[in-house]
Amino acid sequence: MDFSRRATEEELMDNLTLASDDLRRNLDELETVNTWLGGYAPVLQALDALRRRFPRQETCLQVADLGCGGGDTLRRMAAWARKRGEQLAFIGIDANTFMLNYAAARSQQYPEIEYQQADVFAPAFQAQQYDIITASLFCHHFPDEQLVTLLRQWQRQARVCVIINDLHRHWLAYYSIKWLTRLFRGSYLVQNDAPLSVARAFTRQDWQQLLQRAGITKYQLRWRWAFRWQVVIENDFGGATE
């Protein structure tokens, strides 16, 4: 593998027509991996840090999770908000109907979460405004050119901030997840897509260049365990912090 640049091969899960028991198993496996390896921490830690900046108002703040998949990050955020008494309404957005149905079935104990099918490049979606936008393991699915457009778009759509949680492209992360998914006899989807996700992911320099190309100067970029990048884009940080 050449880890000096992002891989361009598409993941099997990028097929929007994919709808099967294999995909359901894969979504279960992804939630397990995220739980074991602290995959929710970058989003929850960012929310903790930003709580004091939440506008205090009678209506709930809207949090949109883009590329929500099985809804596992949304459920963790909803549990976080309940524990802290924060009034947040969550919207899971994905293009795959099967995933949305799966996520809704898994989220019945969280009435504060709703799910919507949408294309993030569609004008109807781009016209929407949210208080907070989150994107977990979503950005690496896009080539650089599209991602620059999305970053610029999300900054316009988010009133408070954009929180991005994605993978660090690194040889140790790649081979570790490759052998872990084989050792535990993961589905063919997770064995193919988990290491490929790492190969399609980012280095610090990648993020710096992408944000610069998007015209975004006010952000925080932090490395989180295990091999994650946390990017928080907010209008009033007063400068870039790396």
MONOR-V225274 format. One record per residue. N is the residue number from 1. SS is DSSP state (a for helix, b for strand, c for the rest). PHI is phi in radians with two decimals (* if undefined). PSI is psi in whole degrees, 0 to 359 (999 if undefined). Layout:
BEGIN
n ss phi psi
N SS PHI PSI
N SS PHI PSI
END
This chain:
BEGIN
n ss phi psi
1 c * 141
2 c -1.74 106
3 c -1.59 7
4 c -1.36 345
5 c -2.54 161
6 c -1.22 137
7 c -1.22 154
8 c -2.00 353
9 c -1.12 136
10 c -1.35 145
11 c -1.36 156
12 a -1.08 326
13 a -1.23 349
14 a -1.26 348
15 c -1.33 108
16 c -1.22 347
17 c -1.55 357
18 c -1.15 121
19 c -2.72 102
20 c -2.85 173
21 a -1.10 331
22 a -1.11 319
23 a -1.18 320
24 a -1.06 316
25 a -1.10 320
26 a -1.10 320
27 a -1.14 321
28 a -1.07 317
29 a -1.14 320
30 a -1.11 321
31 a -1.13 321
32 a -1.11 314
33 a -1.07 315
34 a -1.09 324
35 a -1.20 314
36 a -1.12 319
37 c -1.78 16
38 c 1.19 32
39 c -1.23 347
40 c -1.62 343
41 a -1.01 318
42 a -1.01 323
43 a -1.31 313
44 a -1.17 322
45 a -1.14 322
46 a -1.14 318
47 a -1.09 318
48 a -1.02 315
49 a -1.18 332
50 a -1.67 357
51 a -0.95 318
52 a -1.17 344
53 a -1.65 356
54 c -1.12 129
55 c -1.09 133
56 c -1.54 115
57 c -2.65 167
58 c -1.27 326
59 c -1.46 155
60 c -1.22 145
61 b -1.29 141
62 b -1.69 127
63 b -2.02 119
64 b -1.83 123
65 b -1.79 111
66 b -1.54 138
67 c 1.10 49
68 c -1.20 342
69 c 1.00 234
70 c -1.40 2
71 c 1.41 10
72 a -1.14 321
73 a -1.16 322
74 a -1.08 319
75 a -1.14 322
76 a -1.17 320
77 a -1.17 320
78 a -1.12 318
79 a -1.12 321
80 a -1.04 313
81 a -1.14 319
82 a -1.06 315
83 a -1.10 329
84 a -1.80 1
85 c 1.25 24
86 c -1.51 135
87 c -1.59 95
88 b -2.19 140
89 b -1.94 131
90 b -1.92 139
91 b -2.22 119
92 b -1.65 128
93 b -2.12 127
94 b -2.65 158
95 c -1.61 346
96 c -1.70 114
97 a -1.08 321
98 a -1.04 315
99 a -1.10 320
100 a -1.12 319
101 a -1.14 319
102 a -1.06 312
103 a -1.09 318
104 a -1.11 320
105 a -1.14 325
106 a -1.41 350
107 c -1.97 20
108 c -1.11 336
109 c -1.45 3
110 c -2.18 80
111 c -1.13 345
112 c -1.35 357
113 b -1.86 131
114 b -2.20 162
115 b -2.21 141
116 b -2.38 141
117 b -1.55 130
118 c -2.79 154
119 c -1.76 120
120 c -1.17 347
121 c -1.66 354
122 c -1.32 142
123 a -0.99 325
124 a -1.09 320
125 a -1.25 317
126 a -1.08 337
127 c -1.39 349
128 c -1.37 148
129 c -2.08 140
130 b -2.33 160
131 b -1.32 313
132 b -2.29 136
133 b -1.99 130
134 b -2.08 149
135 b -2.51 106
136 b -1.91 121
137 c 0.94 36
138 c -1.94 321
139 a -1.11 326
140 a -1.21 352
141 a -1.36 352
142 c -2.01 143
143 c -1.17 165
144 a -0.95 314
145 a -1.04 314
146 a -1.17 322
147 a -1.16 322
148 a -1.03 316
149 a -1.07 317
150 a -1.14 316
151 a -1.03 316
152 a -1.10 319
153 a -1.16 314
154 a -1.11 324
155 a -1.08 324
156 a -1.22 326
157 a -1.41 338
158 b -1.68 122
159 b -1.29 323
160 b -1.76 302
161 b -2.94 167
162 b -2.04 130
163 b -2.03 121
164 b -2.01 133
165 b -2.22 111
166 b -2.57 176
167 b -1.47 155
168 b -1.68 122
169 c -1.31 111
170 c -2.71 143
171 a -1.07 323
172 a -1.19 319
173 a -1.12 319
174 a -1.09 306
175 a -1.28 331
176 a -1.12 311
177 a -1.26 331
178 a -1.09 314
179 a -1.40 330
180 a -1.13 317
181 a -1.19 331
182 a -1.34 318
183 a -1.04 320
184 c -1.65 14
185 c 0.94 52
186 c -1.18 166
187 c -1.09 163
188 a -1.09 331
189 a -1.17 311
190 a -1.25 327
191 a -1.16 327
192 a -1.41 311
193 a -1.43 329
194 a -1.09 307
195 a -1.18 326
196 a -1.12 325
197 a -1.02 318
198 a -1.13 317
199 a -1.13 333
200 c -1.57 359
201 c -1.50 205
202 b -2.26 152
203 c -1.80 172
204 a -1.02 316
205 a -1.08 322
206 a -0.99 311
207 a -1.10 318
208 a -1.05 318
209 a -1.23 318
210 a -1.10 316
211 a -1.15 321
212 a -1.10 316
213 a -1.13 330
214 c -1.40 356
215 c 1.35 21
216 c -1.74 119
217 c -1.98 343
218 c -1.85 97
219 b -2.71 165
220 b -2.14 134
221 b -2.22 116
222 b -2.34 145
223 b -1.50 135
224 b -2.24 150
225 c -1.28 141
226 c -1.85 114
227 c 0.97 55
228 b -2.18 152
229 b -1.94 135
230 b -1.93 119
231 b -2.06 124
232 b -2.10 119
233 b -1.91 120
234 b -2.49 148
235 c -1.28 336
236 c -2.08 32
237 c -1.25 332
238 c 1.46 12
239 c 2.60 169
240 c -1.47 137
241 b -2.20 128
242 c -2.11 999
END
